[in-house]
Protein backbone atom coordinates (compact mmCIF):
# COMPACT_ATOMS: atom_id res chain seq x y z
CA UNK A 1 0.00 0.00 0.00
CA UNK A 2 1.29 3.47 -0.92
CA UNK A 3 1.75 5.96 1.85
CA UNK A 4 0.17 9.43 1.52
CA UNK A 5 2.77 12.16 2.09
CA UNK A 6 1.81 15.85 2.05
CA UNK A 7 4.78 18.20 1.66
CA UNK A 8 3.29 21.07 3.70
CA UNK A 9 6.58 22.58 4.88
CA UNK A 10 7.85 23.69 1.50
CA UNK A 11 4.42 24.83 0.35
CA UNK A 12 3.86 27.19 3.26
CA UNK A 13 6.55 29.67 2.25
CA UNK A 14 7.02 28.83 -1.43
CA UNK A 15 3.29 28.90 -1.96
CA UNK A 16 2.97 32.29 -0.33
CA UNK A 17 4.54 34.03 -3.28
CA UNK A 18 4.08 31.34 -5.92
CA UNK A 19 4.48 33.15 -9.23
CA UNK A 20 4.07 32.10 -12.85
CA UNK A 21 7.16 31.19 -14.79
CA UNK A 22 7.20 34.53 -16.65
CA UNK A 23 7.23 36.70 -13.50
CA UNK A 24 9.92 39.33 -13.21
CA UNK A 25 10.74 42.94 -12.49
CA UNK A 26 10.56 44.78 -9.20
CA UNK A 27 7.90 46.52 -7.18
CA UNK A 28 9.40 49.85 -8.25
CA UNK A 29 9.05 48.90 -11.92
CA UNK A 30 5.40 47.97 -11.24
CA UNK A 31 4.85 51.43 -9.75
CA UNK A 32 6.49 52.97 -12.83
CA UNK A 33 4.18 50.97 -15.08
CA UNK A 34 1.13 52.01 -13.07
CA UNK A 35 2.23 55.66 -13.16
CA UNK A 36 2.38 55.59 -16.94
CA UNK A 37 -1.28 54.52 -16.99
CA UNK A 38 -2.61 56.66 -14.13
CA UNK A 39 -4.99 59.54 -14.68
CA UNK A 40 -3.40 61.29 -11.71
CA UNK A 41 -0.09 61.30 -13.58
CA UNK A 42 -1.62 63.17 -16.51
CA UNK A 43 -3.23 65.70 -14.18
CA UNK A 44 0.00 66.21 -12.21
CA UNK A 45 2.08 66.65 -15.36
CA UNK A 46 -0.44 69.16 -16.70
CA UNK A 47 -0.36 71.15 -13.48
CA UNK A 48 3.42 71.20 -13.54
CA UNK A 49 3.51 72.48 -17.11
CA UNK A 50 1.04 75.23 -16.22
CA UNK A 51 3.20 76.21 -13.23
CA UNK A 52 6.29 76.28 -15.44
CA UNK A 53 4.51 78.58 -17.87
CA UNK A 54 3.55 80.94 -15.03
CA UNK A 55 7.15 80.91 -13.78
CA UNK A 56 8.40 81.84 -17.24
CA UNK A 57 5.93 84.73 -17.46
CA UNK A 58 7.17 86.06 -14.12
CA UNK A 59 10.48 86.99 -15.73
CA UNK A 60 9.01 89.48 -18.19
CA UNK A 61 9.71 93.18 -17.89
CA UNK A 62 6.07 94.26 -18.13
CA UNK A 63 3.25 93.61 -15.71
CA UNK A 64 0.93 92.71 -18.60
CA UNK A 65 1.43 92.22 -22.34
CA UNK A 66 2.06 95.51 -24.21
CA UNK A 67 -0.59 96.87 -26.57
CA UNK A 68 -0.47 99.02 -29.66
CA UNK A 69 -3.03 101.56 -30.92
CA UNK A 70 -3.29 102.99 -34.44
CA UNK A 71 -5.23 106.21 -35.16
CA UNK A 72 -6.03 108.47 -38.10
CA UNK A 73 -8.29 111.47 -38.51
CA UNK A 74 -9.06 113.98 -41.27
CA UNK A 75 -11.64 116.63 -42.22
CA UNK A 76 -12.75 115.02 -45.44
CA UNK A 77 -16.40 114.72 -44.37
CA UNK A 78 -16.92 118.30 -43.12
CA UNK A 79 -14.44 121.14 -43.95
CA UNK A 80 -12.30 119.18 -46.41
CA UNK A 81 -9.28 121.50 -46.00
CA UNK A 82 -6.92 118.51 -46.29
CA UNK A 83 -6.14 118.27 -42.60
CA UNK A 84 -4.85 114.85 -41.55
CA UNK A 85 -3.37 113.34 -38.44
CA UNK A 86 -1.94 109.79 -38.08
CA UNK A 87 -0.50 108.22 -34.97
CA UNK A 88 0.88 105.03 -33.42
CA UNK A 89 0.85 104.48 -29.63
CA UNK A 90 2.61 101.67 -27.74
CA UNK A 91 1.34 101.07 -24.18
CA UNK A 92 3.62 99.27 -21.71
CA UNK A 93 2.02 98.23 -18.37
CA UNK A 94 4.54 98.75 -15.55
CA UNK A 95 5.05 96.75 -12.37
CA UNK A 96 3.95 98.29 -9.11
CA UNK A 97 6.64 98.64 -6.43
CA UNK A 98 7.50 95.14 -5.16
CA UNK A 99 4.96 93.50 -7.44
CA UNK A 100 7.43 91.93 -9.83
CA UNK A 101 9.45 90.22 -7.10
CA UNK A 102 6.23 89.06 -5.42
CA UNK A 103 4.98 87.66 -8.71
CA UNK A 104 8.26 85.79 -9.20
CA UNK A 105 8.18 84.35 -5.68
CA UNK A 106 4.56 83.25 -6.18
CA UNK A 107 5.47 81.59 -9.47
CA UNK A 108 8.40 79.72 -7.91
CA UNK A 109 6.18 78.60 -5.01
CA UNK A 110 3.51 77.44 -7.46
CA UNK A 111 6.06 75.40 -9.38
CA UNK A 112 7.32 73.82 -6.14
CA UNK A 113 3.73 73.02 -5.20
CA UNK A 114 3.06 71.28 -8.51
CA UNK A 115 6.25 69.21 -8.17
CA UNK A 116 5.34 68.23 -4.59
CA UNK A 117 1.82 67.32 -5.69
CA UNK A 118 3.25 65.11 -8.42
CA UNK A 119 5.51 63.29 -5.95
CA UNK A 120 2.59 62.83 -3.54
CA UNK A 121 0.37 61.46 -6.31
CA UNK A 122 3.05 58.94 -7.25
CA UNK A 123 3.48 57.97 -3.60
CA UNK A 124 -0.28 57.37 -3.22
CA UNK A 125 -0.24 55.26 -6.35
CA UNK A 126 2.64 53.25 -4.87
CA UNK A 127 0.41 52.47 -1.89
CA UNK A 128 -2.31 51.22 -4.22
CA UNK A 129 0.21 49.03 -6.04
CA UNK A 130 1.46 47.62 -2.74
CA UNK A 131 -2.08 46.78 -1.58
CA UNK A 132 -2.94 45.05 -4.85
CA UNK A 133 0.35 43.17 -4.99
CA UNK A 134 -0.02 41.70 -1.52
CA UNK A 135 -3.69 40.89 -2.05
CA UNK A 136 -2.72 38.94 -5.16
CA UNK A 137 0.14 37.27 -3.28
CA UNK A 138 -2.22 36.20 -0.50
CA UNK A 139 -4.70 34.72 -2.97
CA UNK A 140 -1.89 32.88 -4.74
CA UNK A 141 -0.73 31.50 -1.41
CA UNK A 142 -4.21 30.28 -0.53
CA UNK A 143 -4.59 28.81 -4.01
CA UNK A 144 -1.35 26.87 -3.61
CA UNK A 145 -2.55 25.45 -0.30
CA UNK A 146 -5.93 24.45 -1.76
CA UNK A 147 -4.29 22.73 -4.73
CA UNK A 148 -2.04 20.80 -2.36
CA UNK A 149 -5.00 19.84 -0.17
CA UNK A 150 -7.10 18.72 -3.15
CA UNK A 151 -4.21 16.68 -4.56
CA UNK A 152 -3.63 14.98 -1.22
CA UNK A 153 -7.32 14.09 -0.95
CA UNK A 154 -7.20 12.71 -4.48
CA UNK A 155 -4.34 10.43 -3.49
CA UNK A 156 -6.20 9.48 -0.34
CA UNK A 157 -9.33 8.60 -2.33
CA UNK A 158 -7.25 6.47 -4.70
CA UNK A 159 -5.67 4.66 -1.74
CA UNK A 160 -9.04 4.10 -0.10
CA UNK A 161 -10.41 2.77 -3.41
CA UNK A 162 -7.65 0.17 -3.55
CA UNK A 163 -8.30 -0.85 0.05
CA UNK A 164 -12.05 -1.10 -0.59
CA UNK A 165 -11.39 -3.39 -3.54
CA UNK A 166 -9.12 -5.44 -1.30
CA UNK A 167 -11.90 -5.69 1.27
CA UNK A 168 -10.00 -3.78 3.93
CA UNK A 169 -12.41 -0.81 4.11
CA UNK A 170 -16.14 -0.37 3.58
CA UNK A 171 -17.48 1.41 0.51
CA UNK A 172 -18.79 4.21 2.74
CA UNK A 173 -15.19 5.26 3.36
CA UNK A 174 -14.61 5.54 -0.39
CA UNK A 175 -17.73 7.69 -0.80
CA UNK A 176 -16.61 9.93 2.07
CA UNK A 177 -13.08 10.33 0.65
CA UNK A 178 -14.41 11.10 -2.83
CA UNK A 179 -16.90 13.62 -1.42
CA UNK A 180 -14.09 15.40 0.45
CA UNK A 181 -12.05 15.50 -2.75
CA UNK A 182 -14.92 17.10 -4.67
CA UNK A 183 -15.47 19.60 -1.86
CA UNK A 184 -11.78 20.51 -1.99
CA UNK A 185 -11.95 20.96 -5.77
CA UNK A 186 -14.97 23.23 -5.36
CA UNK A 187 -13.09 25.37 -2.84
CA UNK A 188 -10.16 25.43 -5.25
CA UNK A 189 -12.46 26.64 -8.03
CA UNK A 190 -13.81 29.49 -5.88
CA UNK A 191 -10.29 30.51 -4.94
CA UNK A 192 -9.27 30.43 -8.60
CA UNK A 193 -12.08 32.83 -9.49
CA UNK A 194 -10.93 35.27 -6.80
CA UNK A 195 -7.36 34.90 -8.04
CA UNK A 196 -8.37 35.65 -11.61
CA UNK A 197 -10.27 38.74 -10.49
CA UNK A 198 -7.24 39.95 -8.53
CA UNK A 199 -5.00 39.37 -11.55
CA UNK A 200 -7.37 41.38 -13.74
CA UNK A 201 -7.30 44.26 -11.25
CA UNK A 202 -3.51 44.06 -11.15
CA UNK A 203 -3.41 44.16 -14.95
CA UNK A 204 -5.75 47.16 -15.05
CA UNK A 205 -3.64 48.99 -12.48
CA UNK A 206 -0.16 48.28 -13.83
CA UNK A 207 -0.63 46.86 -17.31
CA UNK A 208 1.54 43.91 -16.20
CA UNK A 209 0.53 40.27 -16.45
CA UNK A 210 2.43 39.04 -13.41
CA UNK A 211 3.67 40.08 -10.01
CA UNK A 212 7.31 41.02 -9.42
CA UNK A 213 9.62 38.29 -8.24
CA UNK A 214 9.10 37.07 -4.69
CA UNK A 215 12.38 38.50 -3.45
CA UNK A 216 11.54 41.90 -4.95
CA UNK A 217 8.05 41.99 -3.44
CA UNK A 218 9.29 41.78 0.17
CA UNK A 219 10.57 45.20 1.28
CA UNK A 220 13.08 45.90 4.02
CA UNK A 221 12.26 48.29 6.84
CA UNK A 222 14.66 51.20 7.37
CA UNK A 223 16.78 51.38 10.50
CA UNK A 224 15.01 54.54 11.65
CA UNK A 225 11.26 53.87 11.64
CA UNK A 226 10.07 57.48 11.95
CA UNK A 227 8.25 60.06 9.87
CA UNK A 228 10.66 62.53 8.28
CA UNK A 229 10.14 65.95 6.75
CA UNK A 230 10.68 64.39 3.31
CA UNK A 231 7.34 62.60 3.58
CA UNK A 232 5.49 63.28 0.27
CA UNK A 233 2.21 64.20 1.98
CA UNK A 234 3.98 66.64 4.33
CA UNK A 235 5.94 68.19 1.47
CA UNK A 236 2.75 68.58 -0.54
CA UNK A 237 0.93 70.30 2.34
CA UNK A 238 3.92 72.54 3.12
CA UNK A 239 4.30 73.52 -0.53
CA UNK A 240 0.59 74.34 -0.77
CA UNK A 241 0.82 76.53 2.36
CA UNK A 242 3.89 78.33 1.00
CA UNK A 243 2.22 78.91 -2.36
CA UNK A 244 -0.89 80.33 -0.67
CA UNK A 245 1.27 82.67 1.43
CA UNK A 246 3.07 83.91 -1.68
CA UNK A 247 -0.25 84.50 -3.43
CA UNK A 248 -1.42 86.54 -0.45
CA UNK A 249 1.74 88.67 -0.62
CA UNK A 250 1.18 89.17 -4.33
CA UNK A 251 -2.41 90.27 -3.72
CA UNK A 252 -1.23 92.81 -1.14
CA UNK A 253 1.23 94.30 -3.61
CA UNK A 254 -1.31 94.39 -6.43
CA UNK A 255 -3.73 96.85 -4.87
CA UNK A 256 -4.56 98.57 -8.13
CA UNK A 257 -4.20 98.12 -11.85
CA UNK A 258 -0.67 98.64 -13.17
CA UNK A 259 0.35 102.08 -14.53
CA UNK A 260 1.01 102.32 -18.23
CA UNK A 261 3.86 104.02 -20.06
CA UNK A 262 2.75 105.24 -23.48
CA UNK A 263 5.19 106.03 -26.28
CA UNK A 264 3.71 107.33 -29.52
CA UNK A 265 4.46 108.93 -32.90
CA UNK A 266 2.32 111.57 -34.63
CA UNK A 267 2.32 113.06 -38.12
CA UNK A 268 0.16 116.18 -38.59
CA UNK A 269 -0.71 117.88 -41.90
CA UNK A 270 -2.43 121.28 -41.40
CA UNK A 271 -4.02 121.41 -44.88
CA UNK A 272 -3.39 121.14 -48.57
CA UNK A 273 0.03 122.44 -49.50
CA UNK A 274 1.18 122.67 -45.86
CA UNK A 275 4.22 120.53 -45.00
CA UNK A 276 3.61 117.70 -42.51
CA UNK A 277 5.06 117.73 -39.00
CA UNK A 278 6.27 114.73 -37.01
CA UNK A 279 6.20 114.51 -33.22
CA UNK A 280 6.82 112.00 -30.43
CA UNK A 281 4.35 111.51 -27.60
CA UNK A 282 5.30 110.19 -24.15
CA UNK A 283 2.68 109.72 -21.45
CA UNK A 284 1.88 107.86 -18.27
CA UNK A 285 -1.52 106.43 -17.33
CA UNK A 286 -2.14 106.04 -13.56
CA UNK A 287 -5.28 104.03 -12.67
CA UNK A 288 -6.86 104.83 -9.31
CA UNK A 289 -7.13 101.89 -6.91
CA UNK A 290 -9.92 101.52 -4.36
CA UNK A 291 -10.54 99.23 -1.42
CA UNK A 292 -13.65 97.90 -3.15
CA UNK A 293 -11.44 96.36 -5.80
CA UNK A 294 -8.75 94.95 -3.54
CA UNK A 295 -10.70 93.77 -0.49
CA UNK A 296 -12.30 90.69 -2.12
CA UNK A 297 -8.94 89.61 -3.58
CA UNK A 298 -7.18 89.98 -0.25
CA UNK A 299 -9.98 88.21 1.61
CA UNK A 300 -9.89 85.22 -0.72
CA UNK A 301 -6.09 85.02 -0.60
CA UNK A 302 -6.05 85.30 3.21
CA UNK A 303 -8.72 82.60 3.53
CA UNK A 304 -6.80 80.29 1.18
CA UNK A 305 -3.63 80.82 3.21
CA UNK A 306 -5.38 80.04 6.48
CA UNK A 307 -6.94 76.90 5.04
CA UNK A 308 -3.59 75.72 3.63
CA UNK A 309 -1.78 76.24 6.94
CA UNK A 310 -4.52 74.45 8.87
CA UNK A 311 -4.44 71.59 6.38
CA UNK A 312 -0.66 71.36 6.80
CA UNK A 313 -1.01 70.98 10.57
CA UNK A 314 -3.79 68.40 10.21
CA UNK A 315 -1.78 66.50 7.61
CA UNK A 316 1.22 66.20 9.90
CA UNK A 317 -0.96 64.91 12.74
CA UNK A 318 -2.66 62.46 10.36
CA UNK A 319 0.66 61.17 9.04
CA UNK A 320 2.03 60.61 12.53
CA UNK A 321 -1.12 58.78 13.67
CA UNK A 322 -1.15 56.61 10.56
CA UNK A 323 2.50 55.67 11.06
CA UNK A 324 1.90 54.81 14.72
CA UNK A 325 -1.08 52.62 13.85
CA UNK A 326 0.87 50.89 11.07
CA UNK A 327 3.75 50.20 13.48
CA UNK A 328 1.39 48.56 15.98
CA UNK A 329 -0.31 46.60 13.20
CA UNK A 330 3.05 45.27 12.02
CA UNK A 331 3.92 44.07 15.52
CA UNK A 332 0.56 42.34 15.81
CA UNK A 333 0.85 40.79 12.35
CA UNK A 334 4.30 39.45 13.25
CA UNK A 335 2.90 37.74 16.35
CA UNK A 336 -0.10 36.37 14.46
CA UNK A 337 2.07 35.04 11.64
CA UNK A 338 4.34 33.24 14.10
CA UNK A 339 1.34 31.81 15.95
CA UNK A 340 -0.36 30.64 12.74
CA UNK A 341 2.88 29.07 11.52
CA UNK A 342 3.30 27.15 14.78
CA UNK A 343 -0.34 26.03 14.73
CA UNK A 344 0.08 24.78 11.18
CA UNK A 345 3.23 22.87 12.16
CA UNK A 346 1.47 21.18 15.06
CA UNK A 347 -1.55 20.20 12.99
CA UNK A 348 0.69 18.90 10.19
CA UNK A 349 2.51 16.73 12.69
CA UNK A 350 -0.81 15.49 14.13
CA UNK A 351 -2.21 14.67 10.69
CA UNK A 352 0.98 12.79 9.88
CA UNK A 353 0.63 10.65 13.02
CA UNK A 354 -3.03 9.99 12.31
CA UNK A 355 -2.16 9.12 8.71
CA UNK A 356 0.18 6.39 9.91
CA UNK A 357 -2.50 5.11 12.27
CA UNK A 358 -5.00 4.99 9.40
CA UNK A 359 -2.48 3.14 7.21
CA UNK A 360 -2.04 0.59 10.00
CA UNK A 361 -5.78 0.14 10.29
CA UNK A 362 -5.92 1.69 13.73
CA UNK A 363 -7.93 4.81 12.82
CA UNK A 364 -11.24 5.40 11.11
CA UNK A 365 -11.30 7.47 7.93
CA UNK A 366 -13.64 10.25 9.19
CA UNK A 367 -11.20 11.15 11.93
CA UNK A 368 -8.33 11.30 9.44
CA UNK A 369 -10.41 13.48 7.12
CA UNK A 370 -11.12 15.88 9.95
CA UNK A 371 -7.42 16.02 10.80
CA UNK A 372 -6.46 16.67 7.18
CA UNK A 373 -9.10 19.39 6.89
CA UNK A 374 -7.83 21.04 10.07
CA UNK A 375 -4.23 20.87 8.84
CA UNK A 376 -5.23 22.25 5.43
CA UNK A 377 -7.11 25.16 6.98
CA UNK A 378 -4.21 25.87 9.34
CA UNK A 379 -1.75 25.94 6.44
CA UNK A 380 -4.02 28.26 4.46
CA UNK A 381 -4.36 30.49 7.52
CA UNK A 382 -0.59 30.52 7.98
CA UNK A 383 -0.14 31.50 4.34
CA UNK A 384 -2.67 34.31 4.72
CA UNK A 385 -0.94 35.55 7.84
CA UNK A 386 2.42 35.57 6.06
CA UNK A 387 0.86 37.68 3.30
CA UNK A 388 -0.76 39.95 5.89
CA UNK A 389 2.65 40.33 7.52
CA UNK A 390 4.12 41.46 4.21
CA UNK A 391 1.18 43.81 3.70
CA UNK A 392 1.61 45.25 7.20
CA UNK A 393 5.28 45.88 6.48
CA UNK A 394 4.36 47.55 3.18
CA UNK A 395 1.73 49.70 4.90
CA UNK A 396 4.26 50.85 7.48
CA UNK A 397 6.69 51.82 4.72
CA UNK A 398 3.85 53.60 2.94
CA UNK A 399 2.92 55.52 6.11
CA UNK A 400 6.55 56.60 6.47
CA UNK A 401 6.48 58.03 2.95
CA UNK A 402 8.90 55.42 1.58
CA UNK A 403 8.79 54.54 -2.12
CA UNK A 404 9.40 50.97 -3.33
PyMOL commands that set and color helices and strands:
alter all, ss='L'
color gray80, all
select helices_A, chain A and resi 8-14+27-37+39-57+99-165+171-206+214-217+232-252+291-359+365-399
alter helices_A, ss='H'
color red, helices_A
select strands_A, chain A and resi 67-74+84-93+260-269+277-285
alter strands_A, ss='S'
color yellow, strands_A
deselect
rebuild
show_as cartoon
